[in-house]
Amino acid sequence: MSAHAAPRPRITLASLAAKKDAGEPIVMVTAYDHPSAQIVEAAGVDMVLVGDSAAMTVLGYDSTVPVTIDEMLMLTKAVRRGLTVPLLVGDLPFGSYEASDELAIATAQRFIKEAGCDLVKIERAGTTVDRARALVQAGIPVVGHVGLTPQTATALGGYRAQGRTAEAALAVIDDALALQDAGCSVLVVEAVPSEVTAALVPLLDIPVIGIGAGADADGQVLVFHDLLGLYDGGAAKFVKRYADLRSAAIAGVEAYADEVRGGVYPAAEHGYAMPEGEAARLEELLAGRARS
C-alpha cells in the first residue's frame, strides 16, 4: 500500500455484504497482539480474527481448549488498539458460551464492551444455533463456524476434513443454513471439500469465509503465524506460507548473540557520551569519595 494512498474507509457489515454482492473477495487474517494488528492493518485486510488458535500459536497450549476468557480478552484488547479500518472478530473460547444463553450473552458482552470487538465468533456444536440466536437478539453480531470446528475436534474424529460424503456435506450445509437463520452476519467454513463450499455459497445471503474450503467462498482466512512462517508446529494442508519469518528471526537473534560474544556490539555509535568535561568531573567526585 502506498504511503500516499487515501485512507481506507472503515469496514462495516454493509461493506462486507457489498463485497459479496460484487464478487470481490474478502480478506481475513488472525492477529494476537498490537504489532501483528498494526501489520495486518497496514496490509489492507478487511477482517481480523483474534482466534482461539492463539492458545497454540502464542500461549503454547497443545490445543485451543485450555485458553480462558481472560487470556483471550487480553490479546483482543491489544489487537483492538492496533486497528482502525478492519472489522474485529473475537473468538469465544471453549466453555464460555455453550451452557446457556445467559452465559453466552455475558461472555460476548465482555468481548464487545471490554475488548472493542465488532463481532464475536462461535463454533457449531449442538446448541450453538440457540446461542447464536440469543446473541443476535441481544444486539451482538455473530460469526458462525461450520465444518471442522477445532474446539470440538475430538468429537469429529480429530483434525480432519469434514463433509466428504454427500450426507456429511448436507449436514455441514444444514448447519450453515441454521446459523444464518439464527441471525449470524458472517459464516466461517473450515476444512471441507471445495464442492461443498461451491454448493453452500449460493444458498446463503451472508458472506462465507473459507479456510481450507476451496476458492468458491466469498473470502479467505489464514492464521497470521502460519502464512508468515512464524509457527514451529505442523501446518495444515491448506496453509500457504508467504514468508519465512521464523528463520529470519532466528538468524537475526543469532547475529546479535555472535556480536555480543565477539565484543562487536555495542559499538560507540550505539551509546551515549557525557558532555565535555563531565567525565573528568565524575572522576574527581569519585576520587573525593575515596579519600573521605
C-alpha positions as CSV (number, residue, x, y, z in Angstrom):
1,M,0.0,0.0,0.0
2,S,1.4,3.4,-1.0
3,A,2.3,5.8,1.8
4,H,0.4,8.4,-0.1
5,A,-2.8,6.4,-0.7
6,A,-6.1,7.8,0.5
7,P,-7.2,6.4,3.9
8,R,-9.4,3.4,3.5
9,P,-13.0,3.7,4.9
10,R,-13.8,1.6,7.9
11,I,-15.1,-1.9,7.0
12,T,-18.7,-2.5,8.1
13,L,-21.1,-5.4,7.8
14,A,-22.8,-3.4,5.0
15,S,-19.5,-3.1,3.1
16,L,-18.8,-6.9,3.5
17,A,-22.3,-7.6,2.1
18,A,-21.4,-5.2,-0.8
19,K,-18.2,-7.1,-1.5
20,K,-20.1,-10.4,-1.6
21,D,-22.7,-9.0,-4.0
22,A,-19.9,-7.6,-6.2
23,G,-17.9,-10.8,-6.2
24,E,-15.0,-9.0,-4.5
25,P,-13.0,-11.4,-2.3
26,I,-13.0,-10.6,1.4
27,V,-9.6,-10.9,3.1
28,M,-9.5,-12.1,6.7
29,V,-6.5,-12.9,8.9
30,T,-5.8,-13.6,12.5
31,A,-3.8,-11.3,14.9
32,Y,-3.0,-11.8,18.5
33,D,-1.2,-8.6,19.7
34,H,-0.6,-5.0,18.9
35,P,2.3,-5.4,16.5
36,S,0.5,-8.1,14.4
37,A,-2.6,-5.9,14.4
38,Q,-0.6,-3.0,13.0
39,I,0.9,-5.2,10.4
40,V,-2.4,-6.6,9.1
41,E,-3.9,-3.1,9.2
42,A,-1.1,-1.8,7.0
43,A,-1.5,-4.7,4.7
44,G,-5.1,-3.7,4.0
45,V,-7.1,-6.7,5.2
46,D,-10.9,-6.5,5.7
47,M,-11.4,-8.5,8.8
48,V,-9.2,-9.5,11.8
49,L,-10.0,-12.5,13.9
50,V,-8.4,-12.9,17.4
51,G,-8.8,-16.6,17.2
52,D,-8.6,-19.2,19.9
53,S,-5.7,-20.5,17.8
54,A,-3.7,-18.1,20.0
55,A,-3.8,-20.9,22.5
56,M,-1.2,-22.7,20.4
57,T,0.5,-20.0,18.3
58,V,1.0,-17.6,21.2
59,L,0.4,-19.2,24.6
60,G,1.9,-22.6,24.0
61,Y,-1.0,-24.9,24.7
62,D,-1.4,-28.2,22.8
63,S,-4.9,-27.3,21.6
64,T,-7.5,-24.5,21.6
65,V,-9.4,-26.0,24.5
66,P,-7.5,-24.7,27.6
67,V,-7.4,-20.9,26.6
68,T,-9.5,-18.8,29.0
69,I,-11.8,-15.8,28.6
70,D,-9.3,-13.5,30.4
71,E,-6.5,-14.7,28.2
72,M,-8.5,-14.1,25.0
73,L,-9.6,-10.7,26.3
74,M,-6.1,-9.6,27.0
75,L,-5.0,-10.5,23.5
76,T,-8.1,-9.0,21.9
77,K,-7.7,-5.7,23.7
78,A,-4.1,-5.4,22.3
79,V,-5.3,-6.1,18.8
80,R,-8.1,-3.5,19.1
81,R,-5.5,-0.8,19.9
82,G,-3.7,-1.6,16.7
83,L,-6.7,-1.5,14.3
84,T,-8.8,1.3,12.8
85,V,-10.2,0.0,9.5
86,P,-10.8,-3.8,9.6
87,L,-13.7,-5.4,11.4
88,L,-12.5,-7.1,14.6
89,V,-13.9,-10.5,15.5
90,G,-13.4,-12.0,18.9
91,D,-13.4,-15.8,19.2
92,L,-15.4,-17.0,22.3
93,P,-13.3,-19.8,23.8
94,F,-14.4,-23.3,24.6
95,G,-16.6,-23.5,27.7
96,S,-17.5,-19.8,27.7
97,Y,-20.9,-19.9,25.9
98,E,-22.2,-23.4,25.4
99,A,-24.1,-24.0,28.7
100,S,-26.8,-21.3,28.4
101,D,-28.0,-18.3,26.6
102,E,-27.2,-16.2,29.6
103,L,-23.6,-17.4,29.8
104,A,-23.2,-16.8,26.0
105,I,-24.5,-13.2,26.3
106,A,-22.5,-12.4,29.4
107,T,-19.3,-13.6,27.7
108,A,-19.9,-11.9,24.4
109,Q,-20.8,-8.6,26.1
110,R,-17.3,-8.7,27.7
111,F,-15.7,-9.0,24.2
112,I,-17.8,-6.2,22.9
113,K,-17.5,-3.8,25.9
114,E,-14.0,-4.6,27.2
115,A,-12.1,-5.5,24.1
116,G,-14.0,-3.4,21.5
117,C,-15.0,-6.3,19.2
118,D,-17.3,-5.7,16.3
119,L,-18.5,-9.3,16.2
120,V,-17.9,-12.5,18.2
121,K,-17.4,-16.0,16.7
122,I,-18.9,-19.2,18.0
123,E,-18.5,-22.7,16.7
124,R,-21.3,-25.1,15.6
125,A,-21.7,-27.7,18.2
126,G,-25.2,-28.9,19.3
127,T,-27.0,-25.9,20.9
128,T,-24.8,-23.3,19.3
129,V,-27.6,-22.3,17.0
130,D,-29.7,-21.3,20.0
131,R,-26.8,-19.4,21.5
132,A,-26.3,-17.6,18.2
133,R,-29.9,-16.6,18.1
134,A,-29.8,-15.4,21.7
135,L,-26.7,-13.3,21.0
136,V,-28.2,-11.7,17.9
137,Q,-31.4,-10.9,19.9
138,A,-29.2,-9.3,22.5
139,G,-27.8,-7.0,19.8
140,I,-24.4,-8.8,19.4
141,P,-23.3,-9.5,15.8
142,V,-22.2,-13.1,15.4
143,V,-19.8,-15.0,13.1
144,G,-20.8,-18.7,12.8
145,H,-18.3,-21.5,12.2
146,V,-19.1,-24.8,10.5
147,G,-17.2,-27.8,9.0
148,L,-14.1,-28.6,11.1
149,T,-14.7,-26.9,14.5
150,P,-11.4,-27.1,16.4
151,Q,-13.0,-26.7,19.9
152,T,-14.9,-30.0,19.4
153,A,-12.4,-31.7,17.0
154,T,-12.2,-34.8,19.2
155,A,-15.9,-35.5,18.8
156,L,-15.5,-35.1,15.0
157,G,-12.8,-37.7,14.9
158,G,-9.8,-35.4,15.1
159,Y,-8.4,-32.6,13.0
160,R,-9.6,-33.8,9.6
161,A,-11.7,-32.6,6.7
162,Q,-15.5,-32.7,7.2
163,G,-18.3,-33.1,4.7
164,R,-16.5,-35.7,2.5
165,T,-19.6,-37.8,1.8
166,A,-22.9,-36.4,0.4
167,E,-24.6,-37.0,3.7
168,A,-21.9,-35.3,5.7
169,A,-21.8,-32.4,3.3
170,L,-25.5,-31.9,3.6
171,A,-25.1,-31.8,7.4
172,V,-22.5,-29.0,7.0
173,I,-24.9,-27.1,4.7
174,D,-27.7,-27.6,7.1
175,D,-25.6,-26.3,10.0
176,A,-24.7,-23.2,7.9
177,L,-28.3,-22.5,7.0
178,A,-29.4,-22.9,10.6
179,L,-26.8,-20.4,11.7
180,Q,-27.9,-17.9,9.0
181,D,-31.5,-18.4,10.1
182,A,-30.4,-17.7,13.7
183,G,-29.1,-14.3,12.5
184,C,-25.4,-14.8,12.0
185,S,-23.8,-12.0,10.0
186,V,-20.9,-14.0,8.6
187,L,-20.0,-17.7,8.3
188,V,-16.6,-19.4,8.5
189,V,-16.4,-22.8,6.9
190,E,-13.3,-24.8,7.6
191,A,-11.7,-27.9,6.1
192,V,-14.5,-29.1,3.7
193,P,-14.2,-30.1,0.1
194,S,-14.4,-27.3,-2.4
195,E,-17.6,-28.9,-3.9
196,V,-19.3,-28.4,-0.5
197,T,-18.4,-24.7,-0.5
198,A,-19.5,-24.3,-4.1
199,A,-22.9,-25.8,-3.2
200,L,-23.2,-23.8,0.0
201,V,-22.3,-20.2,-1.0
202,P,-25.3,-19.7,-3.4
203,L,-27.7,-20.8,-0.6
204,L,-26.5,-18.1,1.8
205,D,-27.1,-14.4,1.8
206,I,-24.3,-13.8,4.3
207,P,-20.6,-13.7,3.4
208,V,-18.9,-17.1,3.6
209,I,-15.2,-17.1,4.7
210,G,-13.3,-20.2,3.8
211,I,-10.3,-21.8,5.5
212,G,-9.3,-24.9,3.7
213,A,-12.6,-24.8,1.9
214,G,-11.6,-24.1,-1.7
215,A,-11.8,-21.0,-3.9
216,D,-15.6,-20.6,-4.1
217,A,-16.0,-18.9,-0.7
218,D,-16.7,-15.2,-0.6
219,G,-13.4,-14.7,1.2
220,Q,-10.5,-16.5,2.9
221,V,-8.9,-16.5,6.3
222,L,-5.5,-17.8,7.4
223,V,-3.6,-17.8,10.7
224,F,-1.0,-15.0,10.9
225,H,1.7,-17.3,12.2
226,D,1.0,-19.9,9.5
227,L,1.1,-17.6,6.5
228,L,4.2,-15.9,7.7
229,G,6.1,-19.0,8.7
230,L,6.3,-18.0,12.4
231,Y,4.8,-21.1,14.0
232,D,7.0,-24.1,14.6
233,G,4.1,-26.5,14.8
234,G,2.8,-28.6,11.9
235,A,0.8,-26.7,9.3
236,A,-2.5,-27.9,7.8
237,K,-2.6,-28.9,4.1
238,F,-4.5,-25.8,3.2
239,V,-1.8,-23.4,4.6
240,K,0.3,-21.5,2.1
241,R,3.4,-19.8,3.5
242,Y,4.1,-16.3,2.1
243,A,7.2,-15.7,4.2
244,D,9.7,-17.5,6.4
245,L,9.9,-15.0,9.3
246,R,10.8,-17.6,11.9
247,S,14.1,-18.4,10.1
248,A,14.8,-14.7,9.6
249,A,14.1,-14.0,13.3
250,I,16.4,-16.8,14.4
251,A,19.1,-15.6,12.1
252,G,18.7,-12.1,13.5
253,V,19.0,-13.2,17.1
254,E,22.0,-15.4,16.3
255,A,23.7,-12.5,14.7
256,Y,23.1,-10.4,17.8
257,A,24.4,-13.1,20.1
258,D,27.5,-13.5,18.0
259,E,28.3,-9.8,18.1
260,V,27.7,-9.6,21.9
261,R,30.0,-12.5,22.5
262,G,32.6,-11.2,20.0
263,G,32.7,-7.7,21.5
264,V,31.3,-6.1,18.3
265,Y,28.0,-4.9,19.8
266,P,27.5,-2.3,21.3
267,A,29.9,-0.1,19.3
268,A,30.4,3.6,20.1
269,E,27.6,4.7,17.9
270,H,25.1,2.7,19.9
271,G,25.9,4.5,23.2
272,Y,25.7,7.9,24.9
273,A,28.5,10.3,25.8
274,M,28.7,12.8,28.7
275,P,29.1,16.5,27.8
276,E,32.7,17.7,27.5
277,G,34.4,17.9,30.9
278,E,31.7,15.9,32.8
279,A,33.7,12.7,32.7
280,A,36.7,14.4,34.3
281,R,34.4,15.9,37.0
282,L,33.0,12.5,37.7
283,E,36.5,11.2,38.2
284,E,37.2,14.0,40.7
285,L,34.0,13.3,42.6
286,L,34.8,9.6,42.8
287,A,38.3,10.4,43.9
288,G,36.9,12.7,46.6
289,R,34.7,9.9,47.9
290,A,37.7,7.5,48.0
291,R,39.7,10.0,50.2
292,S,36.9,10.6,52.7
